[in-house]
């Protein structure tokens, strides 16, 4: 199944119109809103409203640009579903991800067998 995730960017707010026209399952909040939400009331309002709108539409919310715990915590309190950013992990080569997933799968199989 193909999943589309339009990015809500400050200069491309017309992407909201796609929510009714495309079969999307996620909505990403651009890091420019996330990064300043602790110090700028308008950005915090946009993030909070976007999370509410997305959830009302049955969408999963992904916040970009989470670089520290003080950014992650308010997003979690607002009900943001997923996050991306340096706080979780710096960009890594695809081979690292493949290895990590294989290791986790092996650990799950060992736990099930035990």
Secondary structure as UniProt FT lines:
FT   STRAND          4..8
FT   TURN            10..11
FT   HELIX           13..20
FT   STRAND          24..29
FT   HELIX           31..34
FT   TURN            35..39
FT   HELIX           41..56
FT   TURN            57..58
FT   STRAND          60..63
FT   HELIX           69..77
FT   TURN            78..79
FT   STRAND          82..83
FT   TURN            86..88
FT   HELIX           94..113
//
